[in-house]
Amino acid sequence: MLSFFIYIFNILKEEDKLKNNHIEQILQNIHAGKEVSTLEHDLVRAYQSPQYVMHNRICWDDPIRSDTEARALAQNLLSAGFNELYVTGDWSNQLSRWLAMDKCGLRLTGIVSIENAAFEQEVKKWGSSDFDPTIPALKFSFE
């Protein structure tokens, strides 16, 4: 019986290691009713999304509203310890945003095909899906 509790304790310790302190602080601020930026809110949403939960990827599907926000996104990712960002939205006129991220060290490293979490969720729930099994993404990485 004692070994069972030790086993559970070790599992809980491992789960704590998976938590991101930067994101957890933003969540605490939200729960405390403190004001957080739209960018911080979007970052938390990306962290809690199925893409991150299932594949450990931060995917950004929303338009980046300004060059300032793009730089802040890069800085927040760096503060949170994320080394990669996958932009999955196909919004137009984002080149200057990507350039701003590049200037902060978050470099565009390629166009990749990644697993589609929405497809996987539907297949798991219904046995099939109308979504494509993969989606294209721009991959950004800190060097």
Contact map, one row per residue, 1 for C-alpha under 8 A:
11111000000000000000000000000000000000000000000000000000000000000000000000000000000000000000000000000000000000000000000000000000000000000000000
11111100000000000000000000000000000000000000000000000000000000000000000000000000000000000000000000000000000000000000000000000000000000000000000
11111110000000000000000000000000000000000000000000000000000000000000000000000000000000000000000000000000000000000000000000000000000000000000000
11111111000000000000000000000000000000000000000000000000000000000000000000000000000000000000000000000000000000000000000000000000000000000000000
11111111100000000000000000000000000000000000000000000000000000000000000000000000000000000000000000000000000000000000000000000000000000000000000
01111111110000000000000000000000000000000000000000000000000000000000000000000000000000000000000000000000000000000000000000000000000000000000000
00111111111000000000000000000000000000000000000000000000000000000000000000000000000000000000000000000000000000000000000000000000000000000000000
00011111111100000000000000000000000000000000000000000000000000000000000000000000000000000000000000000000000000000000000000000000000000000000000
00001111111110000000000000000000000000000000000000000000000000000000000000000000000000000000000000000000000000000000000000000000000000000000000
00000111111111000000000000000000000000000000000000000000000000000000000000000000000000000000000000000000000000000000000000000000000000000000000
00000011111111100000000000000000000000000000000000000000000000000000000000000000000000000000000000000000000000000000000000000000000000000000000
00000001111111110000000000000000000000000000000000000000000000000000000000000000000000000000000000000000000000000000000000000000000000000000000
00000000111111111000000000000000000000000000000000000000000000000000000000000000000000000000000000000000000000000000000000000000000000000000000
00000000011111111100000000000000000000000000000000000000000000000000000000000000000000000000000000000000000000000000000000000000000000000000000
00000000001111111110000000000000000000000000000000000000000000000000000000000000000000000000000000000000000000000000000000000000000000000000000
00000000000111111110000000000000000000000000000000000000000000000000000000000000000000000000000000000000000000000000000000000000000000000000000
00000000000011111111000000000000000000000000000000000000000000000000000000000000000000000000000000000000000000000000000000000000000000000000000
00000000000001111111000000000000000000000000000000000000000000000000000000000000000000000000000000000000000000000000000000000000000000000000000
00000000000000111111100100000000000000000000000000000000000000000000000000000000000000000000000000000000000000000000000000000000000000000000000
00000000000000001111111100000000000000000000000000000000000000000000000000000001000000000000000000000000000000000000000000000000000000000000000
00000000000000000011111110000000000000000000000000000000000000000000000000000001000000000000000000000000000000000000000000000000000000000000000
00000000000000000001111111000000000000000000000000000000000000000000000000000011000000000000000000000000000000000000000000000000000000000000000
00000000000000000001111111100000000000000011001000000000000000000000000000000001000000000000000000000000000000000000000000000000000000000000000
00000000000000000011111111110000000000000000000000000000000000000000000000000000000000000000000000000000000000000000000000000000000000000000000
00000000000000000000111111111000000000000000000000000000000000000000000000000000000000000000000000000000000000000000000000000000000000000000000
00000000000000000000011111111100000100011001000000000000000000000000000000000000000000000000000000000000000000000000000000000000000000000000000
00000000000000000000001111111110000000000001000000000000000000000000000000000000000000000000000000000000000000000000000000000000000000000000000
00000000000000000000000111111111000000000000000000000000000000000000000000000000000000000000000000000000000000000000000000000000000000000000000
00000000000000000000000011111111111100000000000000000000000000000000000000000000000000000000000000000000000000000000000000000000000000000000000
00000000000000000000000001111111111100000000000000000000000000000000000000000000000000000000000000000000000000000000000000000000000000000000000
00000000000000000000000000111111110000000000000000000000000000000000000000000000000000000000000000000000000000000000000000000000000000000000000
00000000000000000000000000011111110000000000000000000000000000000000000000000000000000000000000000000000000000000000000000000000000000000000000
00000000000000000000000000001111111000000000000000000000000000000000000000000000000000000000000000000000000000000000000000000000000000000000000
00000000000000000000000000001111111100000000000000000000000000000000000000000000000000000000000000000000000000000000000000000000000000000000000
00000000000000000000000000001100111110000000000000000000000000000000000000000000000000000000000000000000000000000000000000000000000000000000000
00000000000000000000000001001100011111011000000000000000000000000000000000000000000000000000000000000000000000000000000000000000000000000000000
00000000000000000000000000000000001111111000000000000000000000000000000000000000000000000000000000000000000000000000000000000000000000000000000
00000000000000000000000000000000000111111100000000000000000000000000000000000000000000000000000000000000000000000000000000000000000000000000000
00000000000000000000000000000000000011111110000000000000000000000000100110000000000000000000000000000000000000000000000000000000000000000000000
00000000000000000000000001000000000111111111000000000000000000000000000000010000000000000000000000000000000000000000000000000000000000000000000
00000000000000000000000001000000000111111111100000000000000000000000000000000000000000000000000000000000000000000000000000000000000000000000000
00000000000000000000000000000000000001111111110000000000000000000000000000000000000000000000000000000000000000000000000000000000000000000000000
00000000000000000000001000000000000000111111111000000000000000000000000000000000000000000000000000000000000000000000000000000000000000000000000
00000000000000000000001001100000000000011111111100000000000000000000000000000000000000000000000000000000000000000000000000000000000000000000000
00000000000000000000000000000000000000001111111110000000000000000000000000000000000000000000000000000000000000000000000000000000000000000000000
00000000000000000000000000000000000000000111111110110000011100000000000000000000000000000000000000000000000000000000000000000000000000000000000
00000000000000000000001000000000000000000011111110011000010000000000000000000000000000000000000000000000000000000000000000000000000000000000000
00000000000000000000000000000000000000000001111111011000000000000000000000000000000000000000000000000000000000000000000000000000000000000000000
00000000000000000000000000000000000000000000111111111000000000000000000000000000000000000000000000000000000000000000000000000000000000000000000
00000000000000000000000000000000000000000000000111111110000000000000000000000000000000000000000000000000000000000000110000000000000000000000000
00000000000000000000000000000000000000000000010011111111111000000000000000000000000000000000000000000000000000000001100000000000000000000000000
00000000000000000000000000000000000000000000011111111111111000000000000000000000000000000000000000000000000000000000000000000000000000000000000
00000000000000000000000000000000000000000000001111111111100000000000000000000000000000000000000000000000000000000000000000000000000000000000000
00000000000000000000000000000000000000000000000001111111000000000000000000000000000000000000000000000000000000000000100000000000000000000000000
00000000000000000000000000000000000000000000000001111111100000000000000000000000000000000000000000000000000000000000000000000000000000000000000
00000000000000000000000000000000000000000000000000111111110000000000000000000000000000000000000000000000000000000000000000000000000000000000000
00000000000000000000000000000000000000000000000000111011111000000000000000000000000111000000000000000000000000000000000000000000000000000000000
00000000000000000000000000000000000000000000011000110001111100000000000000000000010111000000000000000000000000000000000000000000000000000000000
00000000000000000000000000000000000000000000010000110000111110000000000000000000000011110000000000000000000000000000000000000000000000000000000
00000000000000000000000000000000000000000000010000000000011111000000000000000000000011111000000000000000000000000000000000000000000000000000000
00000000000000000000000000000000000000000000000000000000001111100000000000000000000000111100000000000000000000000000000000000000000000000000000
00000000000000000000000000000000000000000000000000000000000111110000000000000000000000001010000000000000000000000000000000000000000000000000000
00000000000000000000000000000000000000000000000000000000000011111000000000000000000000001010010000000000000000000000000000000000000000000000000
00000000000000000000000000000000000000000000000000000000000001111110110000000000000000000000010010000000000000000000000000000000000000000000000
00000000000000000000000000000000000000000000000000000000000000111110110000000000000000000000000000000000000000000000000000000000000000000000000
00000000000000000000000000000000000000000000000000000000000000011111110000000000000000000000000010000000000000000000000000000000000000000000000
00000000000000000000000000000000000000000000000000000000000000011111111000000000000000000000000110010000000000000000000000000000000000000000000
00000000000000000000000000000000000000000000000000000000000000000111111100000000000000000000000000010000000000000000000000000000000000000000000
00000000000000000000000000000000000000100000000000000000000000011111111110000000000000000000000000000000000000000000000000000000000000000000000
00000000000000000000000000000000000000000000000000000000000000011111111111000000000000000000000011011000000000000000000000000000000000000000000
00000000000000000000000000000000000000000000000000000000000000000011111111100000000000000000000000011001000000000000000000000000000000000000000
00000000000000000000000000000000000000100000000000000000000000000001111111110000000000000000000000000000000000000000000000000000000000000000000
00000000000000000000000000000000000000100000000000000000000000000000111111111000000000000000000000001000000000000000000000000000000000000000000
00000000000000000000000000000000000000000000000000000000000000000000011111111100000000000000000000001001110000000000000000000000000000000000000
00000000000000000000000000000000000000000000000000000000000000000000001111111110000000000000000000000001000000000000000000000000000000000000000
00000000000000000000000000000000000000010000000000000000000000000000000111111111000000000000000000000000000000000000000000000000000000000000000
00000000000000000000000000000000000000000000000000000000000000000000000011111111111000000000000000000000000000000000000000000000000000000000000
00000000000000000000000000000000000000000000000000000000000000000000000001111111111000000000000000000000000000000000000000000000000000000000000
00000000000000000000010000000000000000000000000000000000000000000000000000111111110000000000000000000000000000000000000000000000000000000000000
00000000000000000001111000000000000000000000000000000000000000000000000000011111110000000000000000000000000000000000000000000000000000000000000
00000000000000000000000000000000000000000000000000000000000000000000000000001111111000000000000000000000000000000000000000000000000000000000000
00000000000000000000000000000000000000000000000000000000010000000000000000001111111110000000000000000000000000000000000000000000000000000000000
00000000000000000000000000000000000000000000000000000000000000000000000000001100111110000000000000000000000000000000000000000000000000000000110
00000000000000000000000000000000000000000000000000000000110000000000000000000000011111000000000000000000010000000000000000000000000000000011110
00000000000000000000000000000000000000000000000000000000111100000000000000000000011111100000000000000000000000000000000000000000000000000011100
00000000000000000000000000000000000000000000000000000000111100000000000000000000000111110000000000000000000000000000000000000000000000001111000
00000000000000000000000000000000000000000000000000000000001110000000000000000000000011111000000000000000000000000000000000000000000000001111000
00000000000000000000000000000000000000000000000000000000001110000000000000000000000001111100000000000000000000000000000000000000000000111100000
00000000000000000000000000000000000000000000000000000000000111100000000000000000000000111110000000000000000000000000000000000000000000001000000
00000000000000000000000000000000000000000000000000000000000010000000000000000000000000011111000000000000000000000000000000000000000000000000000
00000000000000000000000000000000000000000000000000000000000001100000000000000000000000001111110000000000000000000000000000000000000000000000000
00000000000000000000000000000000000000000000000000000000000000000000000000000000000000000111110000000000000000000000000000000000000000000000000
00000000000000000000000000000000000000000000000000000000000000000000000000000000000000000011111100000000000000000000000000000000000000000000000
00000000000000000000000000000000000000000000000000000000000000110000000000000000000000000011111111000000000000000000000000000000000000000000000
00000000000000000000000000000000000000000000000000000000000000000000000000000000000000000000111111100000000000000000000000000000000000000000000
00000000000000000000000000000000000000000000000000000000000000000010000000000000000000000000111111110000000000000000000000000000000000000000000
00000000000000000000000000000000000000000000000000000000000000010110010000000000000000000000011111111000000000000000000000000000000000000000000
00000000000000000000000000000000000000000000000000000000000000000000010000000000000000000000011111111100000100000000000000000000000000000000000
00000000000000000000000000000000000000000000000000000000000000000000000000000000000000000000001111111110000000000000000000000000000000000000000
00000000000000000000000000000000000000000000000000000000000000000011011000000000000000000000000111111111000000000000000000000000000000000000000
00000000000000000000000000000000000000000000000000000000000000000000011011000000000000000000000011111111111000000000000000000000000000000000000
00000000000000000000000000000000000000000000000000000000000000000000000000000000000000000000000001111111111100000000000000000000000000000000000
00000000000000000000000000000000000000000000000000000000000000000000000000000000000000000000000000111111111000000000000000000000000000000000000
00000000000000000000000000000000000000000000000000000000000000000000001001100000000000000000000000011111110000000000000000000000000000000000000
00000000000000000000000000000000000000000000000000000000000000000000000001000000000000000000000000001111111000000000000000000000000000000000111
00000000000000000000000000000000000000000000000000000000000000000000000001000000000100000000000000001111111100000000000000000000000000000001111
00000000000000000000000000000000000000000000000000000000000000000000000000000000000000000000000000001110111110000000000000000000000000000001111
00000000000000000000000000000000000000000000000000000000000000000000000000000000000000000000000001000100011111000000000000000000000000000111100
00000000000000000000000000000000000000000000000000000000000000000000000000000000000000000000000000000000001111100000000000000000000000000111100
00000000000000000000000000000000000000000000000000000000000000000000000000000000000000000000000000000000000111110000000000000000000000000111000
00000000000000000000000000000000000000000000000000000000000000000000000000000000000000000000000000000000000011111000000000000000000000011110000
00000000000000000000000000000000000000000000000000000000000000000000000000000000000000000000000000000000000001111100000000000000000000011110000
00000000000000000000000000000000000000000000000000000000000000000000000000000000000000000000000000000000000000111110000000000000000001111000000
00000000000000000000000000000000000000000000000000000000000000000000000000000000000000000000000000000000000000011111000000000000000001111000000
00000000000000000000000000000000000000000000000000000000000000000000000000000000000000000000000000000000000000001111100000000000000011100000000
00000000000000000000000000000000000000000000000000100000000000000000000000000000000000000000000000000000000000000111111100000000001111100000000
00000000000000000000000000000000000000000000000001100100000000000000000000000000000000000000000000000000000000000011111110000000000000000000000
00000000000000000000000000000000000000000000000001000000000000000000000000000000000000000000000000000000000000000001111111000000001000000000000
00000000000000000000000000000000000000000000000000000000000000000000000000000000000000000000000000000000000000000001111111100000111110000000000
00000000000000000000000000000000000000000000000000000000000000000000000000000000000000000000000000000000000000000001111111110000000010000000000
00000000000000000000000000000000000000000000000000000000000000000000000000000000000000000000000000000000000000000000111111111000000000000000000
00000000000000000000000000000000000000000000000000000000000000000000000000000000000000000000000000000000000000000000011111111111100000000000000
00000000000000000000000000000000000000000000000000000000000000000000000000000000000000000000000000000000000000000000001111111111100000000000000
00000000000000000000000000000000000000000000000000000000000000000000000000000000000000000000000000000000000000000000000111111111000000000000000
00000000000000000000000000000000000000000000000000000000000000000000000000000000000000000000000000000000000000000000000011111110000000000000000
00000000000000000000000000000000000000000000000000000000000000000000000000000000000000000000000000000000000000000000000001111111100000000000000
00000000000000000000000000000000000000000000000000000000000000000000000000000000000000000000000000000000000000000000000001111111100000000000000
00000000000000000000000000000000000000000000000000000000000000000000000000000000000000000000000000000000000000000000000001110111110000000000000
00000000000000000000000000000000000000000000000000000000000000000000000000000000000000000000000000000000000000000000001001100111111100000000000
00000000000000000000000000000000000000000000000000000000000000000000000000000000000000000000000000000000000000000000001000000001111100000000000
00000000000000000000000000000000000000000000000000000000000000000000000000000000000000000000000000000000000000000001011000000000111110000000000
00000000000000000000000000000000000000000000000000000000000000000000000000000000000000000000000000000000000000000001001000000000111111100000000
00000000000000000000000000000000000000000000000000000000000000000000000000000000000000000000000000000000000000000011001100000000001111100000000
00000000000000000000000000000000000000000000000000000000000000000000000000000000000000000000000000000000000000001111000000000000000111110000000
00000000000000000000000000000000000000000000000000000000000000000000000000000000000000010000000000000000000000001111000000000000000111111000000
00000000000000000000000000000000000000000000000000000000000000000000000000000000000000010000000000000000000000111100000000000000000001111100000
00000000000000000000000000000000000000000000000000000000000000000000000000000000000001111000000000000000000000111100000000000000000000111110000
00000000000000000000000000000000000000000000000000000000000000000000000000000000000001110000000000000000000111110000000000000000000000011111000
00000000000000000000000000000000000000000000000000000000000000000000000000000000000111100000000000000000000111110000000000000000000000001111100
00000000000000000000000000000000000000000000000000000000000000000000000000000000000111100000000000000000011111000000000000000000000000000111110
00000000000000000000000000000000000000000000000000000000000000000000000000000000001110000000000000000000111110000000000000000000000000000011111
00000000000000000000000000000000000000000000000000000000000000000000000000000000001100000000000000000000111000000000000000000000000000000001111
00000000000000000000000000000000000000000000000000000000000000000000000000000000000000000000000000000000111000000000000000000000000000000000111
